[in-house]
C-alpha cells in the first residue's frame, strides 16, 4: 500500500509539473530583480561554469515553447525525485550500520 501511494504521488507530481510549468511567470525572479535594480545584473551574464541540462526551463529539441516548458517541468520533477530517493536510500543505509 505504501509503495502504491508513492507511485501515485510521483505520477501526480509529474503531471502537475508538466501541466503548470507552461504558466510560470516570465518576470525576473527575486535575485535577478535585485541585481537589475542595483545595477549588477550584467556581471552575471557570460559563459557559465557548467552548462545547464535544461536551459531557460525549455527542454532542448522541442520547437513549441509550451511543450518544451512542460517537458522541462516533468523531467525536472523526475530528476528531483530520483535525487531525493538516492539521498534517502543512502541515509537509510548509513543509519542501519
mmCIF file as gemmi writes it, N, C-alpha and C atoms, coordinates in Angstrom:
data_model
loop_
_atom_site.group_PDB
_atom_site.id
_atom_site.type_symbol
_atom_site.label_atom_id
_atom_site.label_alt_id
_atom_site.label_comp_id
_atom_site.label_asym_id
_atom_site.label_entity_id
_atom_site.label_seq_id
_atom_site.pdbx_PDB_ins_code
_atom_site.Cartn_x
_atom_site.Cartn_y
_atom_site.Cartn_z
_atom_site.occupancy
_atom_site.B_iso_or_equiv
_atom_site.pdbx_formal_charge
_atom_site.auth_seq_id
_atom_site.auth_asym_id
_atom_site.pdbx_PDB_model_num
ATOM 1 N N . UNK Axp A 1 ? 0.815 -1.199 0 1 0 ? 1 A 1
ATOM 2 C CA . UNK Axp A 1 ? 0 0 0 1 0 ? 1 A 1
ATOM 3 C C . UNK Axp A 1 ? 0.859 1.263 0 1 0 ? 1 A 1
ATOM 4 N N . UNK Axp A 2 ? 1.933 1.235 0.782 1 0 ? 2 A 1
ATOM 5 C CA . UNK Axp A 2 ? 2.802 2.406 0.888 1 0 ? 2 A 1
ATOM 6 C C . UNK Axp A 2 ? 3.497 2.712 -0.44 1 0 ? 2 A 1
ATOM 7 N N . UNK Axp A 3 ? 4.009 1.655 -1.112 1 0 ? 3 A 1
ATOM 8 C CA . UNK Axp A 3 ? 4.683 1.866 -2.396 1 0 ? 3 A 1
ATOM 9 C C . UNK Axp A 3 ? 3.706 2.38 -3.453 1 0 ? 3 A 1
ATOM 10 N N . UNK Axp A 4 ? 2.477 1.871 -3.414 1 0 ? 4 A 1
ATOM 11 C CA . UNK Axp A 4 ? 1.47 2.318 -4.374 1 0 ? 4 A 1
ATOM 12 C C . UNK Axp A 4 ? 1.197 3.813 -4.19 1 0 ? 4 A 1
ATOM 13 N N . UNK Axp A 5 ? 1.13 4.248 -2.948 1 0 ? 5 A 1
ATOM 14 C CA . UNK Axp A 5 ? 0.918 5.671 -2.664 1 0 ? 5 A 1
ATOM 15 C C . UNK Axp A 5 ? 2.052 6.511 -3.239 1 0 ? 5 A 1
ATOM 16 N N . UNK Axp A 6 ? 3.297 6.058 -3.07 1 0 ? 6 A 1
ATOM 17 C CA . UNK Axp A 6 ? 4.44 6.798 -3.586 1 0 ? 6 A 1
ATOM 18 C C . UNK Axp A 6 ? 4.397 6.912 -5.107 1 0 ? 6 A 1
ATOM 19 N N . UNK Axp A 7 ? 4.023 5.838 -5.786 1 0 ? 7 A 1
ATOM 20 C CA . UNK Axp A 7 ? 3.939 5.887 -7.249 1 0 ? 7 A 1
ATOM 21 C C . UNK Axp A 7 ? 2.824 6.816 -7.708 1 0 ? 7 A 1
ATOM 22 N N . UNK Axp A 8 ? 1.697 6.785 -6.989 1 0 ? 8 A 1
ATOM 23 C CA . UNK Axp A 8 ? 0.592 7.69 -7.336 1 0 ? 8 A 1
ATOM 24 C C . UNK Axp A 8 ? 1.012 9.14 -7.084 1 0 ? 8 A 1
ATOM 25 N N . UNK Axp A 9 ? 1.684 9.393 -5.967 1 0 ? 9 A 1
ATOM 26 C CA . UNK Axp A 9 ? 2.145 10.746 -5.656 1 0 ? 9 A 1
ATOM 27 C C . UNK Axp A 9 ? 3.162 11.232 -6.688 1 0 ? 9 A 1
ATOM 28 N N . UNK Axp A 10 ? 4.069 10.35 -7.102 1 0 ? 10 A 1
ATOM 29 C CA . UNK Axp A 10 ? 5.049 10.726 -8.123 1 0 ? 10 A 1
ATOM 30 C C . UNK Axp A 10 ? 4.355 11.049 -9.443 1 0 ? 10 A 1
ATOM 31 N N . UNK Axp A 11 ? 3.405 10.22 -9.846 1 0 ? 11 A 1
ATOM 32 C CA . UNK Axp A 11 ? 2.678 10.472 -11.099 1 0 ? 11 A 1
ATOM 33 C C . UNK Axp A 11 ? 1.93 11.8 -11.028 1 0 ? 11 A 1
ATOM 34 N N . UNK Axp A 12 ? 1.308 12.074 -9.887 1 0 ? 12 A 1
ATOM 35 C CA . UNK Axp A 12 ? 0.589 13.341 -9.723 1 0 ? 12 A 1
ATOM 36 C C . UNK Axp A 12 ? 1.55 14.523 -9.786 1 0 ? 12 A 1
ATOM 37 N N . UNK Axp A 13 ? 2.713 14.394 -9.161 1 0 ? 13 A 1
ATOM 38 C CA . UNK Axp A 13 ? 3.699 15.478 -9.172 1 0 ? 13 A 1
ATOM 39 C C . UNK Axp A 13 ? 4.222 15.729 -10.588 1 0 ? 13 A 1
ATOM 40 N N . UNK Axp A 14 ? 4.487 14.671 -11.331 1 0 ? 14 A 1
ATOM 41 C CA . UNK Axp A 14 ? 4.978 14.823 -12.708 1 0 ? 14 A 1
ATOM 42 C C . UNK Axp A 14 ? 3.908 15.475 -13.585 1 0 ? 14 A 1
ATOM 43 N N . UNK Axp A 15 ? 2.671 15.009 -13.444 1 0 ? 15 A 1
ATOM 44 C CA . UNK Axp A 15 ? 1.583 15.609 -14.221 1 0 ? 15 A 1
ATOM 45 C C . UNK Axp A 15 ? 1.377 17.078 -13.851 1 0 ? 15 A 1
ATOM 46 N N . UNK Axp A 16 ? 1.448 17.366 -12.568 1 0 ? 16 A 1
ATOM 47 C CA . UNK Axp A 16 ? 1.293 18.746 -12.128 1 0 ? 16 A 1
ATOM 48 C C . UNK Axp A 16 ? 2.443 19.616 -12.634 1 0 ? 16 A 1
ATOM 49 N N . UNK Axp A 17 ? 3.657 19.094 -12.551 1 0 ? 17 A 1
ATOM 50 C CA . UNK Axp A 17 ? 4.818 19.835 -13.061 1 0 ? 17 A 1
ATOM 51 C C . UNK Axp A 17 ? 4.713 20.106 -14.552 1 0 ? 17 A 1
ATOM 52 N N . UNK Axp A 18 ? 4.216 19.138 -15.295 1 0 ? 18 A 1
ATOM 53 C CA . UNK Axp A 18 ? 4.076 19.32 -16.74 1 0 ? 18 A 1
ATOM 54 C C . UNK Axp A 18 ? 2.924 20.251 -17.078 1 0 ? 18 A 1
ATOM 55 N N . UNK Axp A 19 ? 1.829 20.169 -16.315 1 0 ? 19 A 1
ATOM 56 C CA . UNK Axp A 19 ? 0.649 20.964 -16.629 1 0 ? 19 A 1
ATOM 57 C C . UNK Axp A 19 ? 0.788 22.422 -16.21 1 0 ? 19 A 1
ATOM 58 N N . UNK Axp A 20 ? 1.469 22.678 -15.094 1 0 ? 20 A 1
ATOM 59 C CA . UNK Axp A 20 ? 1.514 24.027 -14.542 1 0 ? 20 A 1
ATOM 60 C C . UNK Axp A 20 ? 2.721 24.828 -15.033 1 0 ? 20 A 1
ATOM 61 N N . UNK Axp A 21 ? 3.816 24.17 -15.347 1 0 ? 21 A 1
ATOM 62 C CA . UNK Axp A 21 ? 5.038 24.895 -15.709 1 0 ? 21 A 1
ATOM 63 C C . UNK Axp A 21 ? 4.892 25.824 -16.919 1 0 ? 21 A 1
ATOM 64 N N . UNK Axp A 22 ? 4.079 25.514 -17.936 1 0 ? 22 A 1
ATOM 65 C CA . UNK Axp A 22 ? 3.948 26.483 -19.035 1 0 ? 22 A 1
ATOM 66 C C . UNK Axp A 22 ? 3.314 27.813 -18.618 1 0 ? 22 A 1
ATOM 67 N N . UNK Axp A 23 ? 2.674 27.846 -17.451 1 0 ? 23 A 1
ATOM 68 C CA . UNK Axp A 23 ? 2.027 29.063 -16.98 1 0 ? 23 A 1
ATOM 69 C C . UNK Axp A 23 ? 2.897 29.862 -16.014 1 0 ? 23 A 1
ATOM 70 N N . UNK Axp A 24 ? 4.148 29.455 -15.852 1 0 ? 24 A 1
ATOM 71 C CA . UNK Axp A 24 ? 5.055 30.164 -14.944 1 0 ? 24 A 1
ATOM 72 C C . UNK Axp A 24 ? 5.301 31.583 -15.443 1 0 ? 24 A 1
ATOM 73 N N . UNK Axp A 25 ? 5.54 32.451 -14.52 1 0 ? 25 A 1
ATOM 74 C CA . UNK Axp A 25 ? 5.766 33.854 -14.85 1 0 ? 25 A 1
ATOM 75 C C . UNK Axp A 25 ? 7.079 34.039 -15.605 1 0 ? 25 A 1
ATOM 76 N N . UNK Axp A 26 ? 7.071 34.935 -16.563 1 0 ? 26 A 1
ATOM 77 C CA . UNK Axp A 26 ? 8.293 35.243 -17.31 1 0 ? 26 A 1
ATOM 78 C C . UNK Axp A 26 ? 9.041 36.423 -16.695 1 0 ? 26 A 1
ATOM 79 N N . UNK Axp A 27 ? 8.533 36.975 -15.612 1 0 ? 27 A 1
ATOM 80 C CA . UNK Axp A 27 ? 9.181 38.095 -14.94 1 0 ? 27 A 1
ATOM 81 C C . UNK Axp A 27 ? 10.441 37.606 -14.249 1 0 ? 27 A 1
ATOM 82 N N . UNK Axp A 28 ? 11.317 38.531 -13.927 1 0 ? 28 A 1
ATOM 83 C CA . UNK Axp A 28 ? 12.549 38.204 -13.222 1 0 ? 28 A 1
ATOM 84 C C . UNK Axp A 28 ? 12.226 37.636 -11.845 1 0 ? 28 A 1
ATOM 85 N N . UNK Axp A 29 ? 13.031 36.679 -11.386 1 0 ? 29 A 1
ATOM 86 C CA . UNK Axp A 29 ? 12.849 36.192 -10.016 1 0 ? 29 A 1
ATOM 87 C C . UNK Axp A 29 ? 13.455 37.206 -9.054 1 0 ? 29 A 1
ATOM 88 N N . UNK Axp A 30 ? 13.338 36.963 -7.77 1 0 ? 30 A 1
ATOM 89 C CA . UNK Axp A 30 ? 13.772 37.932 -6.77 1 0 ? 30 A 1
ATOM 90 C C . UNK Axp A 30 ? 15.231 38.32 -6.875 1 0 ? 30 A 1
ATOM 91 N N . UNK Axp A 31 ? 16.105 37.335 -7.032 1 0 ? 31 A 1
ATOM 92 C CA . UNK Axp A 31 ? 17.532 37.615 -7.099 1 0 ? 31 A 1
ATOM 93 C C . UNK Axp A 31 ? 17.882 38.421 -8.35 1 0 ? 31 A 1
ATOM 94 N N . UNK Axp A 32 ? 17.305 38.043 -9.484 1 0 ? 32 A 1
ATOM 95 C CA . UNK Axp A 32 ? 17.563 38.79 -10.72 1 0 ? 32 A 1
ATOM 96 C C . UNK Axp A 32 ? 17.014 40.213 -10.628 1 0 ? 32 A 1
ATOM 97 N N . UNK Axp A 33 ? 15.872 40.365 -9.976 1 0 ? 33 A 1
ATOM 98 C CA . UNK Axp A 33 ? 15.269 41.692 -9.842 1 0 ? 33 A 1
ATOM 99 C C . UNK Axp A 33 ? 16.159 42.624 -9.007 1 0 ? 33 A 1
ATOM 100 N N . UNK Axp A 34 ? 16.685 42.108 -7.902 1 0 ? 34 A 1
ATOM 101 C CA . UNK Axp A 34 ? 17.576 42.907 -7.063 1 0 ? 34 A 1
ATOM 102 C C . UNK Axp A 34 ? 18.844 43.259 -7.835 1 0 ? 34 A 1
ATOM 103 N N . UNK Axp A 35 ? 19.403 42.29 -8.573 1 0 ? 35 A 1
ATOM 104 C CA . UNK Axp A 35 ? 20.612 42.549 -9.359 1 0 ? 35 A 1
ATOM 105 C C . UNK Axp A 35 ? 20.356 43.626 -10.406 1 0 ? 35 A 1
ATOM 106 N N . UNK Axp A 36 ? 19.182 43.595 -11.029 1 0 ? 36 A 1
ATOM 107 C CA . UNK Axp A 36 ? 18.846 44.621 -12.024 1 0 ? 36 A 1
ATOM 108 C C . UNK Axp A 36 ? 18.68 45.975 -11.348 1 0 ? 36 A 1
ATOM 109 N N . UNK Axp A 37 ? 17.954 45.987 -10.228 1 0 ? 37 A 1
ATOM 110 C CA . UNK Axp A 37 ? 17.729 47.257 -9.522 1 0 ? 37 A 1
ATOM 111 C C . UNK Axp A 37 ? 19.029 47.87 -9.008 1 0 ? 37 A 1
ATOM 112 N N . UNK Axp A 38 ? 19.972 47.035 -8.585 1 0 ? 38 A 1
ATOM 113 C CA . UNK Axp A 38 ? 21.238 47.531 -8.035 1 0 ? 38 A 1
ATOM 114 C C . UNK Axp A 38 ? 22.303 47.74 -9.105 1 0 ? 38 A 1
ATOM 115 N N . UNK Axp A 39 ? 21.998 47.333 -10.359 1 0 ? 39 A 1
ATOM 116 C CA . UNK Axp A 39 ? 22.885 47.624 -11.468 1 0 ? 39 A 1
ATOM 117 C C . UNK Axp A 39 ? 24.013 46.634 -11.715 1 0 ? 39 A 1
ATOM 118 N N . UNK Axp A 40 ? 23.923 45.413 -11.192 1 0 ? 40 A 1
ATOM 119 C CA . UNK Axp A 40 ? 24.999 44.461 -11.451 1 0 ? 40 A 1
ATOM 120 C C . UNK Axp A 40 ? 24.505 43.18 -12.132 1 0 ? 40 A 1
ATOM 121 N N . UNK Axp A 41 ? 23.367 43.251 -12.786 1 0 ? 41 A 1
ATOM 122 C CA . UNK Axp A 41 ? 22.825 42.084 -13.481 1 0 ? 41 A 1
ATOM 123 C C . UNK Axp A 41 ? 23.746 41.637 -14.614 1 0 ? 41 A 1
ATOM 124 N N . UNK Axp A 42 ? 24.353 42.575 -15.323 1 0 ? 42 A 1
ATOM 125 C CA . UNK Axp A 42 ? 25.212 42.236 -16.465 1 0 ? 42 A 1
ATOM 126 C C . UNK Axp A 42 ? 26.454 41.461 -16.035 1 0 ? 42 A 1
ATOM 127 N N . UNK Axp A 43 ? 26.899 41.641 -14.796 1 0 ? 43 A 1
ATOM 128 C CA . UNK Axp A 43 ? 28.088 40.908 -14.328 1 0 ? 43 A 1
ATOM 129 C C . UNK Axp A 43 ? 27.84 39.409 -14.245 1 0 ? 43 A 1
ATOM 130 N N . UNK Axp A 44 ? 26.596 39.027 -14.086 1 0 ? 44 A 1
ATOM 131 C CA . UNK Axp A 44 ? 26.262 37.605 -14.002 1 0 ? 44 A 1
ATOM 132 C C . UNK Axp A 44 ? 26.119 36.937 -15.353 1 0 ? 44 A 1
ATOM 133 N N . UNK Axp A 45 ? 26.092 37.735 -16.399 1 0 ? 45 A 1
ATOM 134 C CA . UNK Axp A 45 ? 25.976 37.193 -17.752 1 0 ? 45 A 1
ATOM 135 C C . UNK Axp A 45 ? 27.349 36.73 -18.225 1 0 ? 45 A 1
ATOM 136 N N . UNK Axp A 46 ? 27.35 35.912 -19.236 1 0 ? 46 A 1
ATOM 137 C CA . UNK Axp A 46 ? 28.613 35.43 -19.784 1 0 ? 46 A 1
ATOM 138 C C . UNK Axp A 46 ? 28.609 33.917 -19.874 1 0 ? 46 A 1
ATOM 139 N N . UNK Axp A 47 ? 29.774 33.364 -20.037 1 0 ? 47 A 1
ATOM 140 C CA . UNK Axp A 47 ? 29.917 31.92 -20.187 1 0 ? 47 A 1
ATOM 141 C C . UNK Axp A 47 ? 29.722 31.231 -18.833 1 0 ? 47 A 1
ATOM 142 N N . UNK Axp A 48 ? 28.771 30.299 -18.738 1 0 ? 48 A 1
ATOM 143 C CA . UNK Axp A 48 ? 28.555 29.624 -17.456 1 0 ? 48 A 1
ATOM 144 C C . UNK Axp A 48 ? 29.681 28.646 -17.144 1 0 ? 48 A 1
ATOM 145 N N . UNK Axp A 49 ? 29.859 28.397 -15.868 1 0 ? 49 A 1
ATOM 146 C CA . UNK Axp A 49 ? 30.862 27.437 -15.422 1 0 ? 49 A 1
ATOM 147 C C . UNK Axp A 49 ? 30.482 26.022 -15.864 1 0 ? 49 A 1
ATOM 148 N N . UNK Axp A 50 ? 29.199 25.685 -15.704 1 0 ? 50 A 1
ATOM 149 C CA . UNK Axp A 50 ? 28.657 24.402 -16.148 1 0 ? 50 A 1
ATOM 150 C C . UNK Axp A 50 ? 27.448 24.667 -17.035 1 0 ? 50 A 1
ATOM 151 N N . UNK Axp A 51 ? 27.266 23.853 -18.044 1 0 ? 51 A 1
ATOM 152 C CA . UNK Axp A 51 ? 26.105 24.009 -18.92 1 0 ? 51 A 1
ATOM 153 C C . UNK Axp A 51 ? 24.863 23.456 -18.216 1 0 ? 51 A 1
ATOM 154 N N . UNK Axp A 52 ? 23.772 24.186 -18.302 1 0 ? 52 A 1
ATOM 155 C CA . UNK Axp A 52 ? 22.519 23.74 -17.702 1 0 ? 52 A 1
ATOM 156 C C . UNK Axp A 52 ? 21.939 22.595 -18.525 1 0 ? 52 A 1
ATOM 157 N N . UNK Axp A 53 ? 21.439 21.541 -17.871 1 0 ? 53 A 1
ATOM 158 C CA . UNK Axp A 53 ? 20.871 20.423 -18.622 1 0 ? 53 A 1
ATOM 159 C C . UNK Axp A 53 ? 19.581 20.814 -19.352 1 0 ? 53 A 1
ATOM 160 N N . UNK Axp A 54 ? 18.801 21.716 -18.747 1 0 ? 54 A 1
ATOM 161 C CA . UNK Axp A 54 ? 17.573 22.202 -19.378 1 0 ? 54 A 1
ATOM 162 C C . UNK Axp A 54 ? 17.606 23.732 -19.289 1 0 ? 54 A 1
ATOM 163 N N . UNK Axp A 55 ? 18.297 24.382 -20.227 1 0 ? 55 A 1
ATOM 164 C CA . UNK Axp A 55 ? 18.479 25.834 -20.137 1 0 ? 55 A 1
ATOM 165 C C . UNK Axp A 55 ? 17.163 26.597 -20.296 1 0 ? 55 A 1
ATOM 166 N N . UNK Axp A 56 ? 16.996 27.639 -19.493 1 0 ? 56 A 1
ATOM 167 C CA . UNK Axp A 56 ? 15.837 28.528 -19.536 1 0 ? 56 A 1
ATOM 168 C C . UNK Axp A 56 ? 14.512 27.788 -19.399 1 0 ? 56 A 1
ATOM 169 N N . UNK Axp A 57 ? 14.512 26.681 -18.689 1 0 ? 57 A 1
ATOM 170 C CA . UNK Axp A 57 ? 13.294 25.895 -18.419 1 0 ? 57 A 1
ATOM 171 C C . UNK Axp A 57 ? 12.57 25.486 -19.687 1 0 ? 57 A 1
ATOM 172 N N . UNK Axp A 58 ? 13.322 25.233 -20.741 1 0 ? 58 A 1
ATOM 173 C CA . UNK Axp A 58 ? 12.755 24.758 -22.001 1 0 ? 58 A 1
ATOM 174 C C . UNK Axp A 58 ? 13.553 23.544 -22.45 1 0 ? 58 A 1
ATOM 175 N N . UNK Axp A 59 ? 12.877 22.406 -22.561 1 0 ? 59 A 1
ATOM 176 C CA . UNK Axp A 59 ? 13.563 21.175 -22.937 1 0 ? 59 A 1
ATOM 177 C C . UNK Axp A 59 ? 14.108 21.304 -24.354 1 0 ? 59 A 1
ATOM 178 N N . UNK Axp A 60 ? 15.414 21.043 -24.539 1 0 ? 60 A 1
ATOM 179 C CA . UNK Axp A 60 ? 16.024 21.195 -25.869 1 0 ? 60 A 1
ATOM 180 C C . UNK Axp A 60 ? 15.425 20.229 -26.894 1 0 ? 60 A 1
ATOM 181 N N . UNK Axp A 61 ? 15.29 20.706 -28.109 1 0 ? 61 A 1
ATOM 182 C CA . UNK Axp A 61 ? 14.819 19.861 -29.2 1 0 ? 61 A 1
ATOM 183 C C . UNK Axp A 61 ? 13.318 19.909 -29.423 1 0 ? 61 A 1
ATOM 184 N N . UNK Axp A 62 ? 12.574 20.603 -28.571 1 0 ? 62 A 1
ATOM 185 C CA . UNK Axp A 62 ? 11.126 20.725 -28.744 1 0 ? 62 A 1
ATOM 186 C C . UNK Axp A 62 ? 10.843 22.147 -29.22 1 0 ? 62 A 1
ATOM 187 N N . UNK Axp A 63 ? 10.233 22.264 -30.388 1 0 ? 63 A 1
ATOM 188 C CA . UNK Axp A 63 ? 10.056 23.57 -31.026 1 0 ? 63 A 1
ATOM 189 C C . UNK Axp A 63 ? 9.013 24.445 -30.33 1 0 ? 63 A 1
ATOM 190 N N . UNK Axp A 64 ? 7.91 23.884 -29.919 1 0 ? 64 A 1
ATOM 191 C CA . UNK Axp A 64 ? 6.846 24.684 -29.3 1 0 ? 64 A 1
ATOM 192 C C . UNK Axp A 64 ? 7.205 25.004 -27.858 1 0 ? 64 A 1
ATOM 193 N N . UNK Axp A 65 ? 7.181 26.283 -27.519 1 0 ? 65 A 1
ATOM 194 C CA . UNK Axp A 65 ? 7.626 26.742 -26.198 1 0 ? 65 A 1
ATOM 195 C C . UNK Axp A 65 ? 6.82 26.112 -25.06 1 0 ? 65 A 1
ATOM 196 N N . UNK Axp A 66 ? 5.509 26.023 -25.192 1 0 ? 66 A 1
ATOM 197 C CA . UNK Axp A 66 ? 4.676 25.442 -24.138 1 0 ? 66 A 1
ATOM 198 C C . UNK Axp A 66 ? 5.003 23.985 -23.876 1 0 ? 66 A 1
ATOM 199 N N . UNK Axp A 67 ? 5.19 23.217 -24.937 1 0 ? 67 A 1
ATOM 200 C CA . UNK Axp A 67 ? 5.535 21.796 -24.794 1 0 ? 67 A 1
ATOM 201 C C . UNK Axp A 67 ? 6.937 21.63 -24.223 1 0 ? 67 A 1
ATOM 202 N N . UNK Axp A 68 ? 7.855 22.489 -24.646 1 0 ? 68 A 1
ATOM 203 C CA . UNK Axp A 68 ? 9.234 22.413 -24.143 1 0 ? 68 A 1
ATOM 204 C C . UNK Axp A 68 ? 9.278 22.71 -22.648 1 0 ? 68 A 1
ATOM 205 N N . UNK Axp A 69 ? 8.478 23.676 -22.197 1 0 ? 69 A 1
ATOM 206 C CA . UNK Axp A 69 ? 8.431 24.007 -20.775 1 0 ? 69 A 1
ATOM 207 C C . UNK Axp A 69 ? 7.75 22.894 -19.991 1 0 ? 69 A 1
ATOM 208 N N . UNK Axp A 70 ? 6.688 22.316 -20.542 1 0 ? 70 A 1
ATOM 209 C CA . UNK Axp A 70 ? 6.006 21.2 -19.879 1 0 ? 70 A 1
ATOM 210 C C . UNK Axp A 70 ? 6.95 20.007 -19.727 1 0 ? 70 A 1
ATOM 211 N N . UNK Axp A 71 ? 7.71 19.712 -20.768 1 0 ? 71 A 1
ATOM 212 C CA . UNK Axp A 71 ? 8.672 18.607 -20.696 1 0 ? 71 A 1
ATOM 213 C C . UNK Axp A 71 ? 9.752 18.903 -19.655 1 0 ? 71 A 1
ATOM 214 N N . UNK Axp A 72 ? 10.202 20.155 -19.596 1 0 ? 72 A 1
ATOM 215 C CA . UNK Axp A 72 ? 11.201 20.535 -18.596 1 0 ? 72 A 1
ATOM 216 C C . UNK Axp A 72 ? 10.641 20.363 -17.189 1 0 ? 72 A 1
ATOM 217 N N . UNK Axp A 73 ? 9.371 20.721 -16.982 1 0 ? 73 A 1
ATOM 218 C CA . UNK Axp A 73 ? 8.747 20.544 -15.667 1 0 ? 73 A 1
ATOM 219 C C . UNK Axp A 73 ? 8.649 19.087 -15.277 1 0 ? 73 A 1
ATOM 220 N N . UNK Axp A 74 ? 8.256 18.238 -16.219 1 0 ? 74 A 1
ATOM 221 C CA . UNK Axp A 74 ? 8.132 16.807 -15.936 1 0 ? 74 A 1
ATOM 222 C C . UNK Axp A 74 ? 9.498 16.174 -15.661 1 0 ? 74 A 1
ATOM 223 N N . UNK Axp A 75 ? 10.473 16.473 -16.49 1 0 ? 75 A 1
ATOM 224 C CA . UNK Axp A 75 ? 11.817 15.904 -16.317 1 0 ? 75 A 1
ATOM 225 C C . UNK Axp A 75 ? 12.457 16.432 -15.03 1 0 ? 75 A 1
ATOM 226 N N . UNK Axp A 76 ? 12.267 17.712 -14.751 1 0 ? 76 A 1
ATOM 227 C CA . UNK Axp A 76 ? 12.8 18.281 -13.517 1 0 ? 76 A 1
ATOM 228 C C . UNK Axp A 76 ? 12.205 17.625 -12.285 1 0 ? 76 A 1
ATOM 229 N N . UNK Axp A 77 ? 10.907 17.34 -12.323 1 0 ? 77 A 1
ATOM 230 C CA . UNK Axp A 77 ? 10.249 16.654 -11.212 1 0 ? 77 A 1
ATOM 231 C C . UNK Axp A 77 ? 10.823 15.253 -11.044 1 0 ? 77 A 1
ATOM 232 N N . UNK Axp A 78 ? 10.99 14.535 -12.142 1 0 ? 78 A 1
ATOM 233 C CA . UNK Axp A 78 ? 11.554 13.179 -12.069 1 0 ? 78 A 1
ATOM 234 C C . UNK Axp A 78 ? 12.992 13.191 -11.543 1 0 ? 78 A 1
ATOM 235 N N . UNK Axp A 79 ? 13.796 14.147 -12 1 0 ? 79 A 1
ATOM 236 C CA . UNK Axp A 79 ? 15.177 14.231 -11.522 1 0 ? 79 A 1
ATOM 237 C C . UNK Axp A 79 ? 15.241 14.568 -10.037 1 0 ? 79 A 1
ATOM 238 N N . UNK Axp A 80 ? 14.376 15.474 -9.602 1 0 ? 80 A 1
ATOM 239 C CA . UNK Axp A 80 ? 14.335 15.822 -8.186 1 0 ? 80 A 1
ATOM 240 C C . UNK Axp A 80 ? 13.922 14.62 -7.353 1 0 ? 80 A 1
ATOM 241 N N . UNK Axp A 81 ? 12.935 13.873 -7.821 1 0 ? 81 A 1
ATOM 242 C CA . UNK Axp A 81 ? 12.506 12.66 -7.12 1 0 ? 81 A 1
ATOM 243 C C . UNK Axp A 81 ? 13.642 11.643 -7.052 1 0 ? 81 A 1
ATOM 244 N N . UNK Axp A 82 ? 14.339 11.457 -8.162 1 0 ? 82 A 1
ATOM 245 C CA . UNK Axp A 82 ? 15.436 10.487 -8.19 1 0 ? 82 A 1
ATOM 246 C C . UNK Axp A 82 ? 16.557 10.877 -7.222 1 0 ? 82 A 1
ATOM 247 N N . UNK Axp A 83 ? 16.896 12.157 -7.183 1 0 ? 83 A 1
ATOM 248 C CA . UNK Axp A 83 ? 17.932 12.617 -6.246 1 0 ? 83 A 1
ATOM 249 C C . UNK Axp A 83 ? 17.489 12.449 -4.795 1 0 ? 83 A 1
ATOM 250 N N . UNK Axp A 84 ? 16.233 12.784 -4.505 1 0 ? 84 A 1
ATOM 251 C CA . UNK Axp A 84 ? 15.716 12.628 -3.143 1 0 ? 84 A 1
ATOM 252 C C . UNK Axp A 84 ? 15.681 11.16 -2.742 1 0 ? 84 A 1
ATOM 253 N N . UNK Axp A 85 ? 15.301 10.293 -3.651 1 0 ? 85 A 1
ATOM 254 C CA . UNK Axp A 85 ? 15.269 8.858 -3.377 1 0 ? 85 A 1
ATOM 255 C C . UNK Axp A 85 ? 16.671 8.318 -3.123 1 0 ? 85 A 1
ATOM 256 N N . UNK Axp A 86 ? 17.64 8.753 -3.917 1 0 ? 86 A 1
ATOM 257 C CA . UNK Axp A 86 ? 19.024 8.311 -3.718 1 0 ? 86 A 1
ATOM 258 C C . UNK Axp A 86 ? 19.559 8.795 -2.377 1 0 ? 86 A 1
ATOM 259 N N . UNK Axp A 87 ? 19.278 10.03 -2.023 1 0 ? 87 A 1
ATOM 260 C CA . UNK Axp A 87 ? 19.717 10.561 -0.734 1 0 ? 87 A 1
ATOM 261 C C . UNK Axp A 87 ? 19.057 9.816 0.42 1 0 ? 87 A 1
ATOM 262 N N . UNK Axp A 88 ? 17.756 9.573 0.317 1 0 ? 88 A 1
ATOM 263 C CA . UNK Axp A 88 ? 17.053 8.838 1.368 1 0 ? 88 A 1
ATOM 264 C C . UNK Axp A 88 ? 17.601 7.416 1.515 1 0 ? 88 A 1
ATOM 265 N N . UNK Axp A 89 ? 17.891 6.765 0.406 1 0 ? 89 A 1
ATOM 266 C CA . UNK Axp A 89 ? 18.449 5.421 0.464 1 0 ? 89 A 1
ATOM 267 C C . UNK Axp A 89 ? 19.831 5.411 1.105 1 0 ? 89 A 1
ATOM 268 N N . UNK Axp A 90 ? 20.651 6.393 0.764 1 0 ? 90 A 1
ATOM 269 C CA . UNK Axp A 90 ? 21.981 6.467 1.34 1 0 ? 90 A 1
ATOM 270 C C . UNK Axp A 90 ? 21.907 6.74 2.849 1 0 ? 90 A 1
ATOM 271 N N . UNK Axp A 91 ? 21.018 7.614 3.256 1 0 ? 91 A 1
ATOM 272 C CA . UNK Axp A 91 ? 20.854 7.894 4.684 1 0 ? 91 A 1
ATOM 273 C C . UNK Axp A 91 ? 20.289 6.699 5.435 1 0 ? 91 A 1
ATOM 274 N N . UNK Axp A 92 ? 19.371 5.985 4.808 1 0 ? 92 A 1
ATOM 275 C CA . UNK Axp A 92 ? 18.806 4.793 5.448 1 0 ? 92 A 1
ATOM 276 C C . UNK Axp A 92 ? 19.882 3.723 5.649 1 0 ? 92 A 1
ATOM 277 N N . UNK Axp A 93 ? 20.724 3.529 4.628 1 0 ? 93 A 1
ATOM 278 C CA . UNK Axp A 93 ? 21.803 2.537 4.757 1 0 ? 93 A 1
ATOM 279 C C . UNK Axp A 93 ? 22.786 2.963 5.838 1 0 ? 93 A 1
ATOM 280 N N . UNK Axp A 94 ? 23.091 4.236 5.888 1 0 ? 94 A 1
ATOM 281 C CA . UNK Axp A 94 ? 24.041 4.743 6.877 1 0 ? 94 A 1
ATOM 282 C C . UNK Axp A 94 ? 23.491 4.591 8.3 1 0 ? 94 A 1
ATOM 283 N N . UNK Axp A 95 ? 22.213 4.851 8.457 1 0 ? 95 A 1
ATOM 284 C CA . UNK Axp A 95 ? 21.582 4.752 9.771 1 0 ? 95 A 1
ATOM 285 C C . UNK Axp A 95 ? 21.531 3.292 10.241 1 0 ? 95 A 1
ATOM 286 N N . UNK Axp A 96 ? 21.383 2.369 9.285 1 0 ? 96 A 1
ATOM 287 C CA . UNK Axp A 96 ? 21.288 0.959 9.619 1 0 ? 96 A 1
ATOM 288 C C . UNK Axp A 96 ? 22.583 0.36 10.127 1 0 ? 96 A 1
ATOM 289 N N . UNK Axp A 97 ? 23.726 0.973 9.826 1 0 ? 97 A 1
ATOM 290 C CA . UNK Axp A 97 ? 25.026 0.417 10.22 1 0 ? 97 A 1
ATOM 291 C C . UNK Axp A 97 ? 25.357 0.687 11.651 1 0 ? 97 A 1
